[in-house]
Amino acid sequence: MSDLTGKSIVITGAGMGLGLAAANVCAAKGASLTLVDYNEKALESAVAEVHKAHPDTQITTITADVSNEDEVKNM
């Protein structure tokens, strides 16, 4: 992955683990992020962590359970 400036990336499961790691990598490469997780508190912590390391990253959050078809449609 090279420069992602000007790209928008949606990451599900972004509250922790691999999703959070992916968010940090994408932010470091300049992407704008939409972070999705069913756990609102974990999502808030993830945003704080990404902004601490990459303060200029534009982040939108969506609290949703991607295993629920209706919630995905509402995203």
C-alpha positions in Angstrom: 0.0 0.0 0.0 1.4 3.4 -0.9 0.0 6.9 -0.6 -3.7 6.9 0.2 -4.2 10.7 0.2 -7.6 11.6 -1.3 -8.9 8.1 -0.7 -11.8 7.2 1.6 -11.7 3.8 3.3 -14.5 2.0 5.3 -13.2 -0.3 8.0 -15.5 -2.7 9.8 -14.6 -4.1 13.2 -12.6 -0.9 13.7 -13.0 -0.8 17.5 -10.1 -3.1 18.2 -7.7 -5.7 16.9 -7.1 -6.0 13.2 -9.7 -3.3 12.3 -8.0 -0.8 14.5 -4.6 -1.8 13.2 -5.8 -1.3 9.6 -7.2 2.1 10.6 -3.8 3.2 11.9 -2.0 2.0 8.8 -4.5 3.7 6.4 -4.4 6.9 8.5 -0.6 6.9 8.3 -0.8 6.8 4.6 -3.2 9.7 4.4 -6.6 8.2 3.9 -9.9 9.5 5.2 -11.6 6.9 7.3 -15.1 5.6 8.1 -14.8 3.4 11.1 -17.6 0.9 11.8 -18.1 -1.2 15.0 -21.1 -2.4 17.1 -19.3 -1.3 20.3 -19.7 2.4 20.6 -17.2 2.8 23.4 -14.5 0.8 21.6 -15.2 2.9 18.5 -14.7 6.1 20.5 -11.4 4.8 21.9 -10.3 3.8 18.4 -10.9 7.3 17.1 -8.9 8.8 20.0 -6.0 6.4 19.3 -5.9 7.1 15.6 -6.2 10.9 16.2 -3.4 10.7 18.8 -1.0 9.2 16.2 -2.5 11.0 13.1 -4.2 14.1 14.2 -5.1 15.4 10.7 -7.0 12.2 9.8 -10.7 12.8 8.9 -12.7 10.2 10.6 -16.4 9.4 10.4 -17.9 6.8 12.8 -20.9 4.5 12.4 -22.1 2.3 15.2 -23.6 -0.8 13.5 -23.4 -4.6 13.7 -22.4 -5.7 10.2 -23.8 -9.2 10.9 -27.3 -7.6 11.0 -28.5 -7.0 7.4 -30.9 -4.2 8.4 -28.1 -2.3 10.1 -25.8 -2.7 7.1 -28.6 -1.3 4.9 -28.9 1.6 7.2 -25.2 2.4 7.1 
